[in-house]
Amino acid sequence: MMPPIQPMLAKAAKAVPAQPGDAPAWSYEPKWDGFRTVIFRDGDDVVLGSRGGKDLARYFPEMVEIVQRELPARCVVDGELIVPQEREGRTRLSWEALSERIHPAESRVRTLAAQTPAQFVGFDMLALGDDDMTGLPFSQRRARLLGELTGGTACYVTAATDDADLAMQWFEQFEGAGLDGVVAKKLDGVYLPGKREMVKVKHARTADCVLAGYRLHKNGLGVGSLLLGLYSGEELVMVGGASAFTDAIRRALLEELQPLRTGEEAPGEATRWRSAADRSWVPLRPELVLEVAYDQMEGMRFRHAARFLRWRPDKPPRECTFDQLEVPVRYDLADVLAGGS
């Protein structure tokens, strides 16, 4: 079994599938919000295969050493790379810290490997020794995974249950540790690379936000993203952006928003890929309100890009505050990881 391998995927659903009446048919797991990674190890040779087929070992050099120390000498394991960080006395996943690990500079990669080291959560054993296990039922593959990944300090096995009620309890509780839903897998299912054979249930929420500004699209022909704000007292706090518009909508938005411009472009913050000039944005008078869909918050920002739903001309901008947002249960990542033992 050689890299790259397309990981088996999941299709979205509104609820976890129920167990049949006679015997369990599904295994339920927390949905980890990290980088999907298929790890290949053959002795000292380690490949961290991304969903797109690239080797992530260049960006996570500490994981190569961890794999050599904690995974079987010859194996292929499907799972997720994560970066935990402590916040307010509890540890949770940090999507921001994980994303920052993809950096072009070798010196920065080494610094981040020491400052924000990654961990691996395994959830499927695809090969062990000379045995290709993809044709075996998932229940057997998981049993082998549990038997092989024991006592590690940075490689874990995800928690799993055949109790649908417990799975929904995890859905609510584990979000406090930065996880974003539940995945269901057929206990008798074989591993099918690239196929949507699993079922995922993710958190979905909406929020009314003030349109604080916009960034031009990279082609310069329209709005690339709408910048969103929420009021904290008298201060309008930037919480993220909404993008993914068609070319026609981008051009229409650019024309419609011109009367709200307050002046020249504002400078942005430099990122690992772009200069501050590339991130410049156009401030607007805070008069328009839009409803967006989002999954969860990380600090005072949306964890991922929001999705535009509709304009809200009936909503006063000053009513767009943080009070409307759901606050997930606070939960420590260590308790989630311990569930796989």
C-alpha positions in Angstrom: 0.0 0.0 0.0 1.7 3.2 -1.2 0.9 6.9 -0.9 -1.1 8.7 -1.9 -4.4 7.3 -0.8 -7.7 9.2 -0.9 -9.3 9.0 2.5 -12.9 7.7 2.8 -15.3 10.6 3.1 -18.6 11.4 4.8 -21.9 12.8 3.6 -23.7 15.4 5.6 -26.9 14.6 7.6 -29.1 16.4 10.0 -29.0 13.7 12.6 -27.0 10.6 13.4 -28.4 7.4 12.0 -30.3 5.3 14.5 -29.3 1.8 15.4 -31.6 -1.0 14.1 -33.6 -2.8 16.7 -31.8 -6.1 16.7 -28.0 -5.4 16.9 -25.8 -2.3 16.5 -24.9 -1.4 12.9 -23.2 1.9 13.4 -20.2 3.2 15.3 -20.2 6.8 16.4 -17.2 9.0 16.8 -16.5 12.7 17.6 -15.7 14.7 14.5 -12.2 16.2 14.8 -11.6 19.6 13.3 -8.0 19.3 12.1 -6.1 18.2 9.0 -7.2 14.8 7.6 -4.1 12.8 7.4 -3.2 9.2 6.3 0.1 8.2 7.9 2.4 5.8 6.2 5.2 4.3 8.2 7.8 1.8 7.0 10.6 1.8 9.5 12.2 5.3 9.5 10.3 6.3 6.4 7.2 8.4 7.3 4.7 10.1 5.0 1.9 12.3 6.4 -0.5 12.2 3.5 -2.9 15.0 3.2 -6.4 14.7 1.7 -5.0 16.3 -1.5 -2.2 13.8 -1.6 0.7 16.0 -0.4 3.2 15.0 2.3 2.7 17.3 5.3 5.9 16.1 7.0 7.7 19.2 5.8 5.3 21.3 8.0 5.1 19.0 10.9 8.7 17.6 11.5 7.9 16.8 15.1 5.2 14.4 14.0 7.7 12.3 12.0 9.7 11.6 15.2 6.5 11.0 17.1 5.2 8.5 14.5 8.6 6.7 14.6 8.3 6.4 18.3 4.5 5.6 18.8 3.1 3.9 15.7 3.8 0.3 14.6 7.0 -0.2 12.5 5.0 -0.9 9.3 1.5 0.5 9.1 -1.0 2.9 7.4 -3.3 4.8 9.7 -6.1 7.2 8.8 -6.8 10.0 11.2 -6.5 13.7 11.9 -3.6 16.1 12.8 -4.6 18.6 15.5 -3.0 21.3 17.5 -4.3 21.8 21.1 -3.9 25.0 23.0 -4.8 26.1 26.6 -7.4 28.8 26.9 -9.1 30.0 30.1 -7.7 27.1 32.1 -8.8 24.4 29.6 -7.3 22.8 26.6 -9.1 22.8 23.3 -8.4 22.5 19.6 -7.0 25.6 17.9 -7.8 25.8 14.2 -5.8 29.1 13.9 -2.6 27.6 15.4 -3.0 24.5 13.2 -3.4 26.7 10.0 -0.3 28.7 10.9 1.8 25.6 10.8 1.6 25.7 6.9 4.5 28.1 6.4 6.9 28.4 3.6 10.0 29.3 5.7 11.9 26.4 7.2 13.0 28.4 10.2 9.4 29.4 11.0 8.4 25.8 10.6 10.9 24.7 13.2 9.9 27.5 15.6 6.2 26.6 15.4 6.9 22.9 15.8 8.4 23.8 19.2 5.8 26.4 20.1 2.6 24.7 18.9 3.4 21.0 18.5 0.8 18.8 16.8 -0.8 15.6 17.9 -2.4 12.8 15.9 -5.8 11.2 16.5 -6.2 7.9 14.7 -9.6 6.4 13.7 -8.8 3.7 11.2 -6.1 1.0 10.6 -5.7 0.5 6.8 -2.6 -1.7 6.8 -0.4 -3.4 9.4 2.8 -5.2 8.6 2.2 -7.1 5.3 -1.6 -7.1 5.8 -3.9 -4.8 3.7 -6.9 -4.4 6.1 -9.1 -2.2 3.9 -11.3 -5.2 3.0 -12.0 -6.1 6.6 -15.1 -4.8 8.5 -14.5 -1.5 10.3 -15.1 -3.2 13.7 -12.1 -5.4 13.1 -9.9 -2.5 11.8 -10.7 -0.4 14.9 -10.0 -3.4 17.2 -6.5 -3.7 15.7 -6.0 0.1 16.0 -6.8 0.0 19.7 -4.5 -2.9 20.1 -1.5 -1.2 18.4 -1.9 2.5 19.6 -1.4 2.2 23.3 0.5 4.3 25.8 1.4 7.1 23.4 1.9 10.7 24.4 0.9 12.4 21.1 -0.8 9.6 19.1 -4.3 8.7 20.2 -7.2 6.6 19.2 -10.5 8.5 18.9 -13.4 7.7 21.3 -16.2 5.6 19.8 -19.6 4.2 20.9 -22.5 2.3 19.5 -24.9 4.3 21.7 -26.7 6.9 19.6 -27.8 8.9 22.7 -24.2 9.1 24.0 -23.1 10.2 20.5 -25.5 13.1 20.7 -24.3 14.0 24.2 -20.8 14.1 22.7 -22.2 16.4 19.9 -23.2 18.9 22.5 -20.4 18.5 25.1 -17.3 18.1 22.9 -17.8 21.3 21.0 -16.5 23.0 24.2 -13.2 21.4 23.4 -13.2 22.6 19.8 -14.6 19.5 18.0 -17.3 20.2 15.5 -19.8 17.2 15.4 -20.2 13.5 15.2 -19.3 10.9 12.5 -21.1 7.6 12.0 -19.5 4.5 10.4 -20.9 1.2 9.5 -19.5 -1.5 11.7 -19.4 -4.0 8.9 -18.2 -1.5 6.2 -15.0 -2.0 4.3 -12.7 1.0 3.6 -13.5 2.7 0.3 -11.0 5.5 -0.6 -12.6 8.6 -1.9 -16.2 7.4 -1.4 -18.7 9.2 0.9 -19.6 6.1 2.9 -19.6 7.7 6.4 -22.2 10.1 7.8 -21.3 13.4 9.5 -23.5 15.7 11.6 -22.0 19.1 12.2 -22.9 22.2 14.2 -24.8 24.8 12.2 -25.8 28.2 13.5 -26.7 31.6 12.2 -25.9 35.1 13.3 -26.9 38.6 12.3 -23.8 40.7 11.7 -23.0 44.3 10.7 -21.3 44.7 7.3 -18.1 46.5 8.4 -16.3 46.5 5.0 -15.1 44.4 2.1 -12.0 43.1 0.4 -11.6 43.2 -3.3 -11.5 39.8 -5.1 -8.0 38.8 -6.2 -8.9 39.5 -9.8 -9.9 43.1 -8.9 -13.3 42.8 -10.6 -15.6 42.7 -7.6 -16.0 42.0 -3.9 -14.0 39.0 -2.7 -15.3 38.9 0.8 -17.7 40.7 3.1 -16.1 41.7 6.5 -18.4 41.1 9.5 -18.6 42.8 12.8 -20.5 42.5 16.1 -20.9 45.1 18.8 -19.2 44.7 22.2 -20.6 47.7 24.0 -19.8 50.7 21.8 -17.0 48.9 19.9 -17.6 47.2 16.6 -15.4 44.0 16.7 -14.4 42.3 13.5 -15.4 38.6 13.7 -14.6 37.2 10.3 -15.7 37.2 6.7 -18.2 35.7 4.2 -17.1 34.9 0.6 -17.7 32.3 -2.1 -19.8 34.6 -4.4 -20.3 34.2 -8.1 -18.6 36.7 -10.5 -21.9 38.4 -11.2 -22.7 38.8 -7.5 -19.2 40.1 -6.8 -19.5 42.8 -9.4 -23.0 43.8 -8.3 -21.9 44.0 -4.7 -19.0 46.3 -5.6 -21.4 48.7 -7.3 -24.0 48.6 -4.5 -21.6 49.2 -1.7 -19.8 52.3 -3.1 -22.2 54.8 -1.4 -21.3 53.4 2.0 -17.5 53.9 1.7 -16.0 56.0 4.4 -12.8 56.8 2.6 -9.6 55.1 1.4 -8.7 51.5 1.9 -7.5 50.5 5.4 -4.3 48.5 5.9 -4.6 44.8 6.8 -2.4 42.5 8.9 0.3 40.5 7.2 -0.3 36.7 7.0 2.1 33.8 6.3 1.2 34.1 2.6 0.3 37.7 2.0 1.8 41.1 2.8 -0.3 43.7 4.8 -1.0 45.5 1.5 -2.5 42.3 0.0 -4.9 42.2 3.0 -6.1 45.8 2.7 -9.8 46.4 3.0 -12.5 49.0 2.3 -14.3 50.3 5.4 -18.0 51.0 5.2 -20.4 52.9 7.3 -22.0 50.3 9.7 -25.5 50.5 8.3 -26.2 47.2 6.7 -27.0 43.9 8.5 -26.7 40.4 7.0 -27.4 37.0 8.3 -24.7 34.4 7.9 -24.3 30.7 8.7 -21.3 29.6 10.9 -20.2 26.5 12.8 -18.5 27.8 15.9 -16.5 30.6 17.5 -12.8 30.6 18.4 -12.3 33.4 20.8 -14.1 36.4 19.4 -14.0 35.3 15.8 -15.8 32.7 13.6 -13.6 29.6 13.5 -14.1 29.2 9.7 -15.4 31.4 7.0 -19.1 32.2 7.3 -21.7 31.7 4.6 -23.9 34.6 3.4 -27.6 33.8 3.8 -29.6 37.0 3.3 -29.8 40.7 4.0 -31.6 41.9 7.1 -33.0 45.4 6.4 -35.4 45.0 9.4 -32.5 44.6 11.9 -30.8 47.7 13.5 -27.0 47.3 13.4 -26.7 48.1 17.1 -28.7 44.9 17.9 -25.9 42.8 16.3 -24.1 41.9 19.5 -22.2 38.9 20.9 -25.2 38.1 23.2 -27.0 36.4 20.3 -24.3 33.7 19.9 -24.6 30.3 21.6 -21.9 29.6 24.1 -20.9 25.9 24.0 -20.3 23.8 27.1 -16.7 24.2 28.3 -14.9 20.9 27.9 -11.3 19.9 28.2 -9.6 18.2 25.2 -7.8 15.8 27.5 -11.1 14.3 28.5 -12.1 13.8 24.9 -8.8 12.1 24.1 -9.0 9.9 27.1 -12.3 8.5 25.7 -10.4 6.4 23.1 -8.4 4.4 25.6 
